[in-house]
Amino acid sequence: MEPIQRKPAWLKKRLPDPQVLAQMRSLLSDLHLHTICESGNCPNLGECWAKSTATFLILGNRCTRQCGFCNVESGRPLPIDVGEPAHIGQAVAALGLAHVVITSVTRDDIPDGGAAHFAATIRQIHQHSPGTTVEVLVPDFNGNPEAIADVLAAKPTIFAHNIETVERLHVRLRPRFTYERSLQVLDQAHRLAPTVYTKSSIMVGLGETPSDVAATMEDLYRTGCSFLTIGQYLQPSKRHTPVYEYVTPEQFEQYRTMALNIGYRYVASGPFVRSSFDAATALRATIQKNQS
């Protein structure tokens, strides 16, 4: 299948407000913080920052693994900033966030993969902003159940780990990860803390088929996964994996219907959807549904 270059009309967005970008960058710089919004080159950065929403990137901005689709820098990581959890807590309080998402690079150089740092960050958010719900998007911790348990002990509201792509494409696109291990992480989290919602995300447009996506939905659901997001892969640069298909909005809606029929509590599916897309809405909708 040949890669394609021209984006369709439904993938065009207005440029973000430069004043909004400058204000958020100033706050992040003052507290020495990173966001996946910038490191991952997210297309939703402008509108999320306009709502004072950001997905914080902890444990530095250099990843010890390298995936062909990811814009995050890879290489030798810098030492862990022990003050980072408190700075995250302060930023969440300063922004008045009702819901916050915390993610990280993969840190294979740390025995626990950074789990203790995740736990410390969650606790600092609870301390500085007790009413804020916390979603963590974690790496696979090499499947270490103790690391997963440490993160869950800090009481996040949502525990997310992204499968990213279908099983057939996994080895090519995520050579340092395994499809089975990602499923195992979600399964372990659900078994250890059944009251914590688990969540995952799939990128499409990489050469998968609808039947591939359906099979991945089923695999994730069997782990106890409650939330699912499905979005269009966009090539960050020429050196990254090319886009093989721009999935239509109609197909995204079909994927959403498929996932809801399987039994997911909440599904976001669309060209610009990312794993933390409208995360607070997903949580509110689920809580309201449980109370009705």
C-alpha positions, 0 to 999 in steps of 0.5 A: 500500500502506497503512503498518501500525502494530501490531507482531506478537508476534515483534517484542517484546523485553524491556527491557535491563538498565539497569546494563549500559547505564550501564556501557557508556555510561560507557566510551564517554563516557570515550573520547569514542566513539559506537556505531551501536547508539545512533545507529541506535536498534538493537533489539539494543542491550541484549543486545549490550552485555550481551555487551560487544559494540558496533559503533563509529561513527567520523567523528562522529555526523552524516551528510552524507546523509539516508535516510528509514529511518535514525535517524542525525542528518544535517547539518554534521559536526564536525571529525574527531577525530584521537585517535579511532582510538587510543581505539577501539583502547583500547576494544577491548582494554579490552572484550577483544573477539574481533571488532569492527565499525567503521562510520561516517556518510557524510562527503562533506565529506572528499576520501577519504570518511574512508577514511584514518580507517578505515585508521588505526582498523583499524591501531590495533585491530591494535596494541592487540589483535592477536588481534581480527578487524576488520569494517568497514562502510563508506559508498560513498566515492562509488565511489572505488577508491583509498579502497576500496584504502586501507581494504583495505590496513589488513587488515580481515577483513571488508569490508562495504557495505550495499545496504540495499534492493532496486533498485526501491525504491532511488531513493526510500529512498536518494536520495543513493546508487545501487544500481549504485554500492553493487554496484560498491563490493563488486565492487571490494573483492572484486577488490582483496582476494579473501581479504577476505570481503565482506558486505552487508545488506538490510532488508525490510518496505518494500514489496519482493516476494520476487522483488525480494529474490531479484534483489538476492541474485543481484546481490550474489552476483555481486560476490563477496559472501560474507556476507548479513544480512536483517532487518526494517525498524523505523520509528525515529520518525513522521518516518521512512519507514513500515513497509509489512509485518512479514515473518513468521519463516517468510518470513525462513527462506525468504529464508535458504534462498534465499541459501544455495542461491545460494551465500553462505557465511553468511546471517543472516535474521530479524526482529531481524537487523542488518548486524552481528548476531552478526558473530563467529559468521558469521566463525567458522562460515565459517572452520570450514567452510573448514578442514573 
